[in-house]
């Protein structure tokens, strides 16, 4: 995903663009002897394989022994130590976790009779399925459902060598249960930290499933961290299910499984690389590699796989052999297409004596939900749905005011803060800005319109150019890289295609419709 231009331009002193220069100091164990005086006594030569060698400056290369130099490397953990990761890590991550890496691992995977064989498993998010379904439906006379896309992706993945393919809705179901349990603990003031110490009820509880939001909070607003939920995201819960529970059923150790996920967001790569999700005992991660929806589509094109071609068995039920290792597929969670975290809590606290009221605050992506006791008029639950970085800035300031926590200016934008001071501090107009009552819970996503509009989703099929621009802007002004994959520029011609761009609201609506097709629709606002 990408953040707004205001963040990039006005806030980050340490903003770095992707560069060939490594920020990690080079530690060379075989450093040359520096006791002799002189300048440039040696020189560097590169052989045909790309290896670097140190040789004396004034002697023949062929007759003098050379010293092979070590190559400096930077890992994802090194990226996490740099504040520039908020804006530049995606370009670094794309070279470390990509579809090329997946294809390479699958092609070099030993046969299942070998002790070194790894069981390849693919997990795909429902938002990615919705993006693919919307793209296919735009070029088809009939609507393509998420179930049909899932069956076609399964067929493609098994052709590549994946032994098991799942969607992540079952993992999300577990997350929603844990989310509700954690919220109840916070509400009662009995929440515990990792060491088992009671930390009390830190409300409002803020969703933790969006890695872009979590990264932003960690780097610029540490005071918000106690409010962020400790529940894993569906991706990481799926990793736990695959590497531990399913792996045990298969008779496999976590290190004997290669787990790949398909996600709508580039920052999911960063999430999977966190040390929190690394198994020290088996030296493996819950998720080994993350690719985006666009990268999956690119992989299909490179493998000459046509996802628009219907399969004979795509409407058939799973076989007994499949059911033995199956998880429930495409579980429905009425609410939002970004996980339904808020609506799961609303359902938990709603009774026949409560009434739900909603209102939009400032922008469509900032909406308030209030459950009120019809007899007393007391607010039983007060929550909000906050999408998009610009709304996150307002949310951080609001949480600070409601809780008495001093909020740093961070990436809220010095220039934006000066320009918007009058508007932010002005009294609320009817139906306008947010009221000062504190929230109990906020579903937070960094992308405008939520996960269906993630930076790794397919580009709008209405996009029409002979040569795509390297950078296109989304509706919120955030730059999205066209070279990171996605729908081709020669997609369906349209009169408005030349004006289509990342985050196009009309295209996002189509993806949203594909997500909810044949599923319970979200309640009206």
N, C-alpha and C positions, 0 to 999 in steps of 0.2 A: 504494500500500500504506500501511499505518499501523503505527506502533510501539506498544508496550505502554504502558498508562497510567502505569506506574512511571517510565518515561523522561520523560514529559511533566511529571509532578508533582514529581519529586524532584531532577532533574538540570539542567535547562536554565534558567540565569539569564536567558538572552536569548530565551526562548520568546516568540513573538509570535503572536497570532491574526490571521487575515486582516482587513485594515482598509482603509478608503478612503484613509487617510493614507499618503502615499508616503514611503519612507525615503530616497529618492534626492534629494539637494539639487537645487533648481531653478536652472538656469542660464538666465537670460533675457537674450537678446542685445539686445532692444529695450526695456530697462528705462527707466522714466520718469525725467525730470529731477527730482532730489531737492534741487536748490539752493534752491528757494523754500521759505520757512518756512510753517508752518501744519499743521493736522491734517486728515486726510481731505479733501484737495483734489480727489480723484477718487473715482469709484465704479465698480463693475463691473456691466455689463449683459450678459445672455445673450440672443442672438437666437433665432429659431424653429428654427434649425439646430443650436443647442447651442454656438455659438461664443461666446467671451468677448471683451468689448470694454471698454476703459478710457475713460471719459468724464469731463469736469469735473463737479464736485459740484453747482455752483449755476447751471448753464446748461441750456438745452433740449437734449435728446438729438438732436432732428431737425436743429437748426441748427448744431451743433458737431461738427467732425470727430472721429471716435473712432479709437482705436488698438486693433487686434486683438492679443490676447495669445496667446502660444504656450502650447500644452498640454504639461504635464509628462508624460513617458512613462517607463515602467520595462520593461526587457526581461528575458528569461530570464537573460542574463548578469549583470544586476544582482541577480537572485535568488540566483545562485550565490555572490555576495559576502557573503551574510547567513547567519549560523549558524542562524537561525530556519527555514531551508529544510528541516531535518530533519523538522519537525513541521507546518509551515504552508504549504510550497510547493505542495502538491497543489491547494489551493483557489485559488492564484494561477495555477498552470499550466493549470487546467481552463478558464480564461477566455482563455488564449492559444493552446492547442492543443486543439481540440474538433471534434466532428463538424460543428458549424455552419461552422467555418472550411473544412473539407473541402468541404462542399456549396457554399459561396460560391466557392471556387477553381474547382470543376468547372463551376459555372453561368456564370462569367465567363471561362472559358478560351476564347481565340479558336479558330476552326476550324483544322484541321491544315494548311490552305493558307497560314496566316499565319506570318510569321517569329517572332511572339511566342507561338505555340502551345507549350504544354508537354505532354509525354507523361505522362499520369497512370498511376502504377504502385501497386498495392496488394500488401503482403506481410502475411501473417497467421501468427501463431505456432501451433504444435500445441496448446499449452495453451488458447488461445482457442477453437480448434476443439473441444477436448474439453469445455469449458464449455458451448458451444452444443449439442453432441451430447448431453450429459447432460440438459440442459434439454428438448430435443426428445424424447429417449427416455422421459422421465418422463411425457410427455403422449401417448405413442404406444404402440400395441400391439406394435410391433416395435422392435428396437434400431436407432438411427440411427448410422452409422459416421462416422469423421472424413472419409473420402473423399467420402461423400454430402454432408456439410456443406460441404466445400471446393467441390464443384461448384455447390452452391446459392449460396454466397457469390460465386463467380465470376460467375454469371449476374446476381446483383444488382449487383455492382460494375460490370460491363460496361454494364448498363442506366444506371447513373449517369454513365458516361463514362470509366471506367478502361479502358485499352487492354490492360494485362497484369495478371494476378493470380497470385501465387505463395504457397506456404507457405515457412516459414523453415528447414525441416529440412535442406536442402542447405547452407545457410549454417552451420547447427549442425555438420554433418559436417566442414566446413572448420575450424571452431573447435576441434573435438575433436582434429583432426590437429595443429593449431598448439599446442594446449594440451599434448599429449604431447611435442611437440618442445621447447617451453619447459621443461617439467619435466625432460627429459633434460639440457638445458643446465645447469639449476640443480643437478641431481644431480652433474654432472661439474665444476661450478664454472666453466663457460665462458659463463655468461649475460652478455649485453651490454645496456647501456642505449641510449637513443635516440642518443647521440653515439658509439656504437661502443666505449665503454670497458667492460672486463670488470668486472662487479660481483660475481662469485663466486656461490656457491650459497646463496641465502636460502631455507631450508626451515624450517618447512613452507610449501609454496606454497598460497595461499588463492585460491579461485575469485573471478573478477572479473565474472561475468555479471550479478550482482544489483546494480542501482544503489542500492537502499536500503542494502545493506551497505557499498558503496563510499562513499556519502555519509556514513554514520555513522562510518566509519573516518577519512575525511578531516577531519571536523569535530571529532571527540573523541578519536581514537586514532591520531595521525600516526605513532606508532612501529610501527604495523601495516602501513603502506604498502609498505615494502620486501618484505613477504611476499606481497602481492597480485599475482596474475598480470597480465601486461601484454597478454594476448591480448584482442582485442575480443570483445564479446558477439555472439551470432547476429544480433541486430537491426542492429548496426553493420557487421558483415561483409556482411549482406544489402544494406545501403546502399551499400557499396563495390561489390558485384557489380552492382547496378542502375545506379548513377550512372556507373560506369567501364566494367566489362567488357561488360555488356549494352548500355549506352548507346553504346559504340563500335561494337558490332555493328549497332545501329539507325541509326548515323550521327548520333547526338545528343551534344551537349555535356552535362556534368553539370547545367549551369544550365537546360537545356531539358527536364529531367525533373522531375516533381512526384511525390515518393515518400512514400507514406503507409504506416504499419505499424499493425497491430492487435495489441495486447499485453495480457497479463493483469495488468499493473502500471502504476499511475499514475506511478511514478518513472522509467519508461522515457521519459516526456516530458522529464524533466530530463536523462537520459542523452543523448538526441538533440540537446539544445541546447548541450551542452558544446563549448567552443572546440576541443577535440582533434579533433572530427569536422566541422570547418568547412573548406571548400576556399577558400583565400584567392584562388587564381587565378581561379576561376569564381564566387566570391561565393555559394556555396551549401553546404548541409549534406548529409551522406549520407542523412539522413532528415528530410524537411521537416515532417512532422506525425505525431504519434502519437495514436491513439485507443485506448481500452480496449475489451474485449469488451462491456461494458455499453453503451458509447457506440455501438458498431456495431449492437447490438440496437435501441437507441433510434433510430438513423438508419433502420433498416429499418422500424420502426413509423411513423415520420414519412413515409416514402415508400410506405406501404401495401404492404410486401413481406412475404409470409408464408413464413418459412423452413421451416415444417413441411410445405409442399406439395412432394411429390416432383417431380423433373424427369424428363422423358422420356429425356434423354441422360446422366443422372448416373452411370450404370454403364457408359457407353460409353468406348472408348479415345479418346485425343486425336487430332485430325485432323492431316494432314500440315502444314497451315498453322500449327496451334498448336505442333507439335513443332519447327518451325523456330526458335522463340524460347522453347522450354520449358526448364525445369530439372527435375531429378528430383523427384518429389513424394513426400511422407510417407515419407522415409527412416527406417528403424527403427534405434534405438540402445538395445538392452537395457540396463536399469539403473534410472535414476530418471526421473520425469516432469519433473524440473527441469533436464534437459540431459544427464544421464548422464556428467558430467565425471569423477566418481570412478571409475565402472565402466569408463570408457574407459582409464584408467590401470591399473586392476586387470587388464584384458584384455591390456594391453601387457606387464605383468610376470609374468603367470601362465604357468606351464609345467606339464608333467606331473609335475614334482618338487615342486610347491608345493601347499599346502592353505590354503583360505580359511576363516577363522573370523570370526564377527560377534558382537557383543553390544551391547545397548542400555545407554546410560549416562544415568542419572538420569531421562530422559524419552524417549518414542518417537522424537522428532525429533532425538535425538543418538545416533548409532549408529556404532560402531567396526568397521572392517574390517582384518584383518591377514592378509597372505600369508606363510606360513611354509614354509621348506624342510623337507621331510619327513625328510631324512636328518640334517641338522645341528640342526634346531629353531630356526634363526636366522630372525628376521623379515626377509623380503625387502622388504616394503612395508607401511607402516602408514598407514592413512587413516581419515577419518571423514566422516560426513554430518551437518551441523549446520544445522538449520532453526529459525527463530523467534528473536526478539530476546532473549528470556531465555536461550536457549542460547548466543547470541553473546557475552553477557557472560561466561559461563563459559569459552568458547573463548578470548577475549582474555586472560583471566587465566592460562589454561593455557599458551598460547603464550608469554606473558611468562615463566612459570616455567621452561619447557623450554628457552628460548633465552637466558635471562639478560637479556632486555630489560625495562627498567623501564616498567611499564604505568601510565598515568594513570588516575585514577578515572573521569574523563569521564562518559559517560552510563551507566556501569554502575550508578549510583545510590547516593548516599551512604546514604540510608535503607535501601535494599535490602542494601547491603554490611554495614551494622551488624547488621541482622536476620539475615543469612545467614552471618555470619562463622564461627560455630561449625560450621555444616553444611559450609561450603566447606573449612575447614581440617581437618576431621575426617578420620581415616584412612578409606580406602576399604573399604566392606563388600563381601563376595562378591557379584558381580553388580550392584553398586551404582555408585558414582562412578567417574570416569575414573582410570586408572592414570597414573603420571607419565612413562611413555615418550613421547618426542616423536613427533609425526606427520610424515609426509612430505608429505601433501596433505589438504586439507579442502575439501569441497564446501559452500560457505556460501550460505545464502539467508535473507533477513530475515523472510519470511512463514512462519508455522507451516504445516507440511505441504508447503512449497515453492511452486513457481510455479502449480500447479493451484489453489491457494488464494490467489492474488494479489488485492490490493485492487480491481482493475479487473474481476474476473470477475463472472459473473452471480450474483445473489443466489439462495439456495436456493428452489426452486419450492415447497417445503413451507411457506414463509413465508405466513402468513395473517392479514391485518389489513385493515380497510376503509380505514384511512389509515396509511401506513407512518411509523414514527418517524423523525425526522431523523437521529438517531444510534443505531446498534445496535452492540453489542459482539461481538467474535469470541471464539473459545474461549480465546484467550490474554489476554483483557481489553482488547484494542486496539479503539478506536472506529473504526467505518467509516461513512462518510457515505452515507445512503440516497439522497440527491439526486444522487449522482454517476453514476447510471445503473445498470442491472441488470434482473433479472427483475421483472415487475410484482408488486404486492402482491396482485392478484387472481388469482394463479397457482393451480395445482391445489389444491383444498381437501384438507386432511388433518387428522386428529385431533391430530397433534403440530405442525401448522403454526404455531400461535401462538407456539411456543417456538423456532422456527427462527431462526437468527441468522448473521451473518457468521462464517465459519470453522467452521460446524457440521460436526462430524466425519463424521456420516453422509452429509451432502451432499458433502463432500470425497472420501469413498470412492467415491461415484457418479461424480464427475468423473474420479477416478483410473481407475476401471473403463472409462469411456468412452475415456480416453486409450490404454489398453492393449488395447482391443477389437480382435481380429484381428491384434494385434501380439505379438511375443515379450514375455512377462511378465518382470518383474524377478526375479532370483534370490531364493529364500527367505532370510530373515534367520535 
